[in-house]
Amino acid sequence: KCRSKGLISPSLPTVPMEAEGFKEQGNAFYVKKDYAEAFNFYTKAIDLCPKNASYYGNRAATLMMLSRYREALEDSQQAVRLDDTFMKGHMREGKCHLLLGNAMAASRCFQKVQELEPENSQVQQELKSAESILEFERLAEISFEKRDFRMVVFCMDRALQSASACHRFKVLKAECLALLGRYPEAQSVASDILRMDSTNGDALYVRGLCLYYEDCIDKAVQFFVQALRMAPDHEKARLACRNAKALKAKKEEGNKAFKEGSYEEAYDLYSEALTIDPNNIKTNAKLYCNRATVGSKLNKLDQAIEDCTKAIKLDETYIKAYMRRAQCYMDTEQYEEAVRDYEKVYQTEKTKEHKSLLKNAQLELKKSKRKDYYKVLGVEKNATEDEIKKAYRKRALMHHPDRHSGASAEVQKEEEKKFKEVGEAFTVLSDPKKKSRYDSGHDLEDDDMNMGLFH
């Protein structure tokens, strides 16, 4: 069973004794927690006696302490191949399978331990751990199908408590973190895996996915290509790569059409781009905002407001979308909404430009709430002096108290009020200075100042 190091064989018992000596030295280093040295001596023992199950068992235990679980698994499997009754070998094999996330294989090993030692209490706990991992895997699969990514992250966190070395669970967790928009966490998990296994296609895919969702499409494509090089059958990486390229191309086509003034075409191209990947929140927010810009150029103001709202729903920090929506609100005379959006913008970025836009919206809001003298006289805002005079005469006659002397007291009161409003309107609009101040809103500023005197 054991090998001699020399050409001339010494008496057989000396080789096992030498191997046993190496094993004892390995044990001493193991007790001191010097696992690297323990590994070296157990390896020397194995080199001399490659058919000794306990040596593989000891080296497996050392490899587990060094977190080299795949190698530990191989040694444990070799140990039980050499001695199927080696309980510790089966136990270690099961533990390695468990740590690597192979719960079914782990259960088989632990059942073998139960056969060999029915009273073993530790194995009961390990079997429960294996069962709970299988349950969390099952629940995660259902949750992923339902797009309940938070639940998948929860399940993987629980599974990783027992299967801390399982790259599969870590990658699924990282993918769901990316789908939840928690990119730094997802990047961190994927990077940890790549440090240990630089060829892991799943981790490369997740790195690409984070970049893709952060609108760094060119860099993302590089990672997807790398993932496909490592794992040519990686369907998710292939689909993501195709989507990333299609999204970039369609968005660029839309931008080109917009710059050339082909607004209808740009609108259609942005609409097509929005159907490519509903999960890409950041890029889709930009596409909605771009389409809103085109919509406002095409005078589709309600549609533009709707698109800005969709962009903001996807990315609440998207200042450009608030700015675009506020302008559309101004153009549709929805001043309260415009003020609300400009306030949000100014709170986020206190620039002179934003302050000016907010002040202007507030002024327009005040103007919209006062009496509309043009409406009172029934004329357009660009009416001439003559048109204003004619309108005044017509309205003054219409609401003159003498004309309604036979009406009820209620009607008389209403007509008198309207007659006064007509006079008020004419007083302001027939005087160029007053009209100018009214049009610009300066009269409102005067009111504010006068009110300030009485605070």
ChimeraX attribute file (.defattr): number of C-alpha atoms within 10 A of each C-alpha:
attribute: neighborCount
match mode: 1-to-1
recipient: residues
	/A:1	10
	/A:2	19
	/A:3	16
	/A:4	17
	/A:5	11
	/A:6	7
	/A:7	6
	/A:8	7
	/A:9	11
	/A:10	11
	/A:11	8
	/A:12	12
	/A:13	9
	/A:14	13
	/A:15	20
	/A:16	18
	/A:17	14
	/A:18	16
	/A:19	25
	/A:20	19
	/A:21	16
	/A:22	22
	/A:23	25
	/A:24	16
	/A:25	18
	/A:26	28
	/A:27	22
	/A:28	16
	/A:29	19
	/A:30	20
	/A:31	11
	/A:32	11
	/A:33	13
	/A:34	16
	/A:35	22
	/A:36	15
	/A:37	18
	/A:38	26
	/A:39	23
	/A:40	18
	/A:41	24
	/A:42	28
	/A:43	21
	/A:44	20
	/A:45	28
	/A:46	23
	/A:47	16
	/A:48	22
	/A:49	20
	/A:50	18
	/A:51	18
	/A:52	19
	/A:53	22
	/A:54	20
	/A:55	27
	/A:56	26
	/A:57	28
	/A:58	26
	/A:59	29
	/A:60	30
	/A:61	26
	/A:62	27
	/A:63	21
	/A:64	20
	/A:65	16
	/A:66	14
	/A:67	15
	/A:68	15
	/A:69	24
	/A:70	18
	/A:71	15
	/A:72	27
	/A:73	24
	/A:74	14
	/A:75	24
	/A:76	31
	/A:77	22
	/A:78	21
	/A:79	29
	/A:80	22
	/A:81	15
	/A:82	17
	/A:83	16
	/A:84	15
	/A:85	15
	/A:86	18
	/A:87	21
	/A:88	17
	/A:89	30
	/A:90	27
	/A:91	24
	/A:92	26
	/A:93	31
	/A:94	31
	/A:95	29
	/A:96	29
	/A:97	26
	/A:98	29
	/A:99	24
	/A:100	22
	/A:101	25
	/A:102	19
	/A:103	26
	/A:104	16
	/A:105	16
	/A:106	26
	/A:107	22
	/A:108	17
	/A:109	23
	/A:110	25
	/A:111	18
	/A:112	18
	/A:113	23
	/A:114	19
	/A:115	12
	/A:116	15
	/A:117	12
	/A:118	12
	/A:119	11
	/A:120	12
	/A:121	10
	/A:122	11
	/A:123	22
	/A:124	15
	/A:125	12
	/A:126	19
	/A:127	22
	/A:128	12
	/A:129	20
	/A:130	27
	/A:131	16
	/A:132	16
	/A:133	25
	/A:134	17
	/A:135	15
	/A:136	20
	/A:137	20
	/A:138	12
	/A:139	15
	/A:140	25
	/A:141	17
	/A:142	14
	/A:143	17
	/A:144	16
	/A:145	10
	/A:146	10
	/A:147	14
	/A:148	16
	/A:149	21
	/A:150	17
	/A:151	20
	/A:152	26
	/A:153	23
	/A:154	14
	/A:155	22
	/A:156	26
	/A:157	17
	/A:158	16
	/A:159	26
	/A:160	22
	/A:161	12
	/A:162	20
	/A:163	26
	/A:164	17
	/A:165	21
	/A:166	20
	/A:167	23
	/A:168	18
	/A:169	23
	/A:170	25
	/A:171	23
	/A:172	24
	/A:173	28
	/A:174	30
	/A:175	28
	/A:176	24
	/A:177	23
	/A:178	25
	/A:179	22
	/A:180	16
	/A:181	18
	/A:182	14
	/A:183	22
	/A:184	13
	/A:185	15
	/A:186	26
	/A:187	22
	/A:188	13
	/A:189	22
	/A:190	27
	/A:191	18
	/A:192	14
	/A:193	21
	/A:194	18
	/A:195	10
	/A:196	10
	/A:197	12
	/A:198	13
	/A:199	16
	/A:200	20
	/A:201	25
	/A:202	27
	/A:203	29
	/A:204	28
	/A:205	29
	/A:206	32
	/A:207	27
	/A:208	31
	/A:209	32
	/A:210	26
	/A:211	19
	/A:212	26
	/A:213	21
	/A:214	17
	/A:215	19
	/A:216	17
	/A:217	21
	/A:218	14
	/A:219	14
	/A:220	26
	/A:221	24
	/A:222	14
	/A:223	23
	/A:224	29
	/A:225	19
	/A:226	19
	/A:227	26
	/A:228	20
	/A:229	13
	/A:230	16
	/A:231	17
	/A:232	13
	/A:233	12
	/A:234	16
	/A:235	11
	/A:236	16
	/A:237	26
	/A:238	18
	/A:239	11
	/A:240	19
	/A:241	24
	/A:242	14
	/A:243	19
	/A:244	25
	/A:245	14
	/A:246	15
	/A:247	24
	/A:248	16
	/A:249	13
	/A:250	19
	/A:251	23
	/A:252	16
	/A:253	16
	/A:254	27
	/A:255	21
	/A:256	14
	/A:257	18
	/A:258	21
	/A:259	10
	/A:260	10
	/A:261	13
	/A:262	14
	/A:263	21
	/A:264	15
	/A:265	16
	/A:266	26
	/A:267	23
	/A:268	15
	/A:269	21
	/A:270	26
	/A:271	18
	/A:272	15
	/A:273	24
	/A:274	21
	/A:275	10
	/A:276	16
	/A:277	15
	/A:278	10
	/A:279	12
	/A:280	21
	/A:281	20
	/A:282	18
	/A:283	26
	/A:284	26
	/A:285	24
	/A:286	23
	/A:287	26
	/A:288	26
	/A:289	29
	/A:290	26
	/A:291	27
	/A:292	30
	/A:293	25
	/A:294	25
	/A:295	22
	/A:296	20
	/A:297	15
	/A:298	13
	/A:299	13
	/A:300	14
	/A:301	21
	/A:302	16
	/A:303	15
	/A:304	26
	/A:305	25
	/A:306	15
	/A:307	24
	/A:308	30
	/A:309	21
	/A:310	18
	/A:311	27
	/A:312	21
	/A:313	13
	/A:314	18
	/A:315	17
	/A:316	13
	/A:317	14
	/A:318	18
	/A:319	18
	/A:320	16
	/A:321	28
	/A:322	25
	/A:323	20
	/A:324	23
	/A:325	29
	/A:326	28
	/A:327	22
	/A:328	27
	/A:329	22
	/A:330	19
	/A:331	14
	/A:332	13
	/A:333	15
	/A:334	17
	/A:335	25
	/A:336	18
	/A:337	17
	/A:338	29
	/A:339	23
	/A:340	15
	/A:341	23
	/A:342	27
	/A:343	22
	/A:344	17
	/A:345	24
	/A:346	18
	/A:347	12
	/A:348	12
	/A:349	13
	/A:350	11
	/A:351	11
	/A:352	10
	/A:353	11
	/A:354	19
	/A:355	17
	/A:356	13
	/A:357	20
	/A:358	22
	/A:359	15
	/A:360	18
	/A:361	27
	/A:362	19
	/A:363	18
	/A:364	20
	/A:365	19
	/A:366	15
	/A:367	19
	/A:368	14
	/A:369	9
	/A:370	9
	/A:371	12
	/A:372	15
	/A:373	21
	/A:374	18
	/A:375	12
	/A:376	19
	/A:377	24
	/A:378	17
	/A:379	16
	/A:380	11
	/A:381	12
	/A:382	9
	/A:383	13
	/A:384	12
	/A:385	13
	/A:386	10
	/A:387	14
	/A:388	21
	/A:389	15
	/A:390	13
	/A:391	20
	/A:392	24
	/A:393	14
	/A:394	14
	/A:395	19
	/A:396	19
	/A:397	13
	/A:398	15
	/A:399	20
	/A:400	18
	/A:401	20
	/A:402	11
	/A:403	12
	/A:404	16
	/A:405	11
	/A:406	10
	/A:407	12
	/A:408	9
	/A:409	11
	/A:410	9
	/A:411	14
	/A:412	19
	/A:413	14
	/A:414	12
	/A:415	19
	/A:416	17
	/A:417	14
	/A:418	19
	/A:419	21
	/A:420	14
	/A:421	20
	/A:422	25
	/A:423	17
	/A:424	14
	/A:425	21
	/A:426	22
	/A:427	14
	/A:428	16
	/A:429	25
	/A:430	16
	/A:431	11
	/A:432	11
	/A:433	11
	/A:434	15
	/A:435	18
	/A:436	14
	/A:437	16
	/A:438	17
	/A:439	13
	/A:440	14
	/A:441	16
	/A:442	15
	/A:443	16
	/A:444	16
	/A:445	14
	/A:446	12
	/A:447	10
	/A:448	11
	/A:449	11
	/A:450	11
	/A:451	10
	/A:452	9
	/A:453	7
	/A:454	6
	/A:455	5
